[in-house]
Amino acid sequence: MEETILKPTRRRLIAASAGVLATPALFTSSWSQGTFPTKPIRIVVPYPAGGQTDGIARSYGDYLSRKLGVSVVVDNKGGAGGTIGCAEVKRAAPDGTTILCTISSSLIQNRITVKDLPYDPEKDFTYLTMTTSTGGPVVAAEKTGATNLKQFIDYAKKVDKVNWGAYGPGSTPHVLIETMAKQYGFKAEVVQYRGEAAMWADVTAQQLDGASGSPAASAPVIASGKGRAIAVVGDRLAAWPDVATMQEQGAQGGFYETRAFAAFAVPAATPKDIAKKLSDTLIEAGADDKVKALMTNYLIIGPLSFEATNARFKRDTEVMLQVLKEIGLKPE
């Protein structure tokens, strides 16, 4: 476990409407001025320090600390594909002092890949806001010689199997390579890591044939030449404008229309006024210079409104669960 304490510099309380995930209209009802928060806030990240989700949590946590006037602790609870951290937030006291910051795989994919999932993503959390990526690079290791999707597929068909990095069963890079292997007819062995940092280190060392993930985490590998961006899942990226998307290179399927997200949530029983206060403050963080700099660096969009967050969560859940069933992914 790794913790970072973000020190407050000022105190300012906000009044707004109350609400919960299940009924967005409740966020427009009135709420009374309260004293929250009266003690430090903990943001649980179910992945190791150093990845994009961790960076988002720390940046937004710093803003919460400055805005609400309390210390904010970022607590990395990595392991088991994000289930350890998510389950801990589910069990936490629903008083607004424990916040979850996690990605789609722990909230959507784990429903298929984890047997007896210890939390219900639909019922156990109130989702406050989320950030989404514009797209994510697909990177082939230098040793493959590939500079585009076709060349990588040709390489994959020549070797016995490709070794591909992912950060958890059902994670976006895992689903990507399984979808590609099924569509183009090659074999892949997925090597699971606890986070992006270790995965990209092995791409750099040529221990893997490729991987996919966030733009920020993959950028040093691409810049070094040890990995080459051969495609993009999502929209073209400003950092690599000449790299075509998967769809532009012939890939087909609903998966390629999804975008990775990082969501903030609290236990479902958290009082409506507290959930609203946290949601509003996190959304306000998007206008903060420090947060905007991080979002520009990470090529992410948001934070989304409460309504947009829940609409996005619903749509991506439906699409991803269907894709997982199509590729036959099951609990390990």
N, C-alpha and C positions, 0 to 999 in steps of 0.2 A: 504493500500500500504506500502511495506517495501523496503527501498533502502539501498544499501551498496556501498560506494565509494571506488574504488580500486585505490590507488595512484601510479602514474608512477615513475619509477626509472631511466629510460634512454630513449633516442629517437633514433630510427633507422627506416628509410624508405626503403621499398622494391620495386623493379621494377619487373614486370612480365607481362603475357599476359592478355588480357581482355576477358570477356565472360558473358553470361547470361544463365539462365536455359534452355530456349527454344532451343538454338543451342549450344551444348557442343563444337563444333568445334571453335566457336568464342573465346574460352578461350585460343586458341593457337595463336591468332593474336597479333600484336604488340600494345603497348600502351605507351603513353608519361609519363614521370616523372611528378608527381603532388605534391601538398602541403598537400593533405589529410593525416591525419585529422588535422583540425585547432581548433576544440572544443571538449568537452567531448562526449563520446559515451555512449548510453543507451542501455542495453540489457533488453528487456521485456520478462519476464517469466509469462505465463498466469495461473500460479498456485501459491499457498502460499509458503512462505519460509519454508525450512526444508526438502523438498522432494529431490529426486534424480535429477530431472531436474534443480532445483534451485542450487544444488551443482555443476552440470556441468557448468551452466552459470557463476557461481562465479569463478570457477577454470579457465575456458577459458577466462573469462573477466579479471582476474588478469594477464594472459599472454598477452592479447591485450594491457593492460595498460603499462606493462613493455616494450613491443616490439614497440608500436607506440608512446609512450611518452605523452599520454593524460589520464585524469581520465576516468574510466569506472564505470557507475552506473548500478547496477542490480536492476530492478524495477519489483516487484511482483504485477501483475494485475490479481489476481485470480477471479474466478466466471464464471458461465454459461458454464461450461465444456470447458473452454479455449477460448471461443469466444470473450470475452471482450479484452483480451490482443492481440489476433490475429488481430481483427478489428482495434485496435489502431495502430498497426504497419502498416497495410494496408494504413491507413490515414496519416501516418507520412511523413514528407518531405523526398523524395528519395535522400538523400545526404550521406548515409552511416553511419550516426550518430545514427540511431535507428535500432537495430538488434533484431530479434525474436529468442527465443530459446524455442522450444515447442516439444511436443510428437506426436506420430502418431494419437492419438484419436482426437485431435483438427484439424488435417489436413485431415484425412481420414474418421473416424467414424462419425464425426459431419455432414458430407454431408448427412447421412441418418437420424441421430437422432435429428438434429436441423432444425426446420422449418424456411425458409427464412434466411439461413446462410448469415451473413453480409460480407462475403469475399469468394473469389474463390481460393481455394488452388492451382489450376493449373495455374491461370493467374495473381494473385495478388502478388506473391512472387518470388524472385530469391533464390534458395536454394544453400547455400555455401558449407556446409559439414554436416555430421551427425555422431553420435556415435550409436552403436547398442549393445544390450545386448546379452550375450551368452545364457541366459535363465533366467526364472523367477520362483521362488518357488511358489507352491500352498500349502497354509497353512490351516490346520484344527485346530480349537480351541481345547484346552485340554479337554473340557467338552464332545466333541464328541467321545473320545476314539479311534479315527482313527489314524493309523500310515501309511496307504497306501491308494491308490485310491479306491480299492474295499471296504475297511472298511468304508470309508467316504460315498460311494454310498449306502451301506447297512444302514448306519445311516440316510442318507437323505430319504430313502424310508420308514423308520420307523416313522419319525416325520411328522407332518403335512406339514411343509416346512422348508427349511434352510434359515437362514438370512446370506446374503453374502455381504461383503464390496466391494465397487468399488469407483473410483474417477472420476465419470462423465458418463453420458449415452453413451454407445458405447465404453467405455474404455476397455482395454484388460481384466481386471478382470470381467467386466460386460459381455463381449462377451464370456469369458471362461465359466462362470456358466450357461449362457443361452444355450450354446452349449452342456455342460455336461447334463443339465436337459433334453434337447431334446433327446440326445442319450441314456441316461440311464433311463428316465422315472420317474423323481421326480420333486417336486415343489420347486421353489426358490424365495425368495423375496430379491431384490437387494437394499441395503441401500447405497445411494450416499453420498460421502464426497467431500470436496473441495480439498483435497490432501491426500497423503499417511499417514502422521503423525497421524492424527485423526483416520483414519481407523484402523491402527495397534494398537492404544491405546484401541479401543473397542474390538479388538480381544483379547488383553491381559486381558481386564476386563471381558471376556467371554460374552460380549453383542452380539457378532457375532459368527456364527458357523464356519466361515472361510473367507479367502480373498486370493488374489494373488497380486503380485506387484514386486518391484525391490528387488534384493538380499540384498542390503545395508540397506534399510528401514525395511525389514522383519527380518533381522538377530537378533536384540535384542529380538524380540518376540520368535523366535525359541530357542535362547540360554536360555531364561528364563524358557522354558518348557510350557509356557502358550499357545504356538502354535507349531504345529508339521508339518514339511515339509513332505507332503504325495506324492508329485509329482513335476515335473519340466516341464514348458512349454518351449520348446526349447531343448538345449543340457544339459547334466548333468553338474552340477556345482562343481567346486573344493572344495567349502566350505562344500558341502554335497554330497560327491562322491557316497554314497550308495543309494541315493534317485533316483529312476528310473523316466524317463520322462513319460509324459502322453501317448505317443505313445507306449513306451515299456510296459505300463500297459494296452494296448488295446484300447486307445482312437484313433479315426479315424477322419480325415478331414484336409483340407488345412490350417485351422486356426492354428493348432499345428506346422506348419512349419514356421510361421511368427515369427519375433523377434521385440520386442519393440525398438523404436529408439528415439533419441532426435536430432532434426534438427535445424541448424542455418540458418536464412534467412533474406533478406532485401526486402523492397518494390520493385516491379518489375521494376519500372522506374529508379532505381538507376543506375548511369553511370557505364558502363562496367568496366572501369579501377578501380573504387572504389570497385565494387563487387569482382573483381579479387584479389585486394589487401587484402581485408578482408578474402576471401576464403583461399588464400595462407597462411596468418598469422594464421588463426584458424587451418589449417592442420599442420602447423609447430608446433603448441602448443602440438601436440601429442608426440613430442620428449622431451618436457620439464619435468624435474624431478618431479615438483609439480603436473603437470597434469597427468603424468604416475602413480603417487602414488594414485591419486583419481580414475583413471580408474581401477587400480588393486583392490582397495577397493570396487568399485561398480561392478566389474566383467563385464566391458563393453569393446567393441572393437571399434577401430577407432583412430582418425577421418578418415572417408572415403574420397577418392578423389572426386572431383566434378563429374566426370563421374559415379563412383560407387554410389555416393549419389543419383543421378537422376535415375539410373537403379533400385536401391533398392526401391526408392519411387514409381516408376511406378509398379513394381512387387507387392509390398505389398498393393498398392491401389487396384489393380485388385482382389487380393485374398480376402482382407478384405471386400470390397464392396459386393462380391459374398456371403461371409459368412453371412453378416448382412441381406441380402435379404432372405437367406435360413432360418434364425431363426425368420424372420418376424419382425425385429426391426423397429420401426417407430418413428417419432417425438413425444415427450411427450407434 
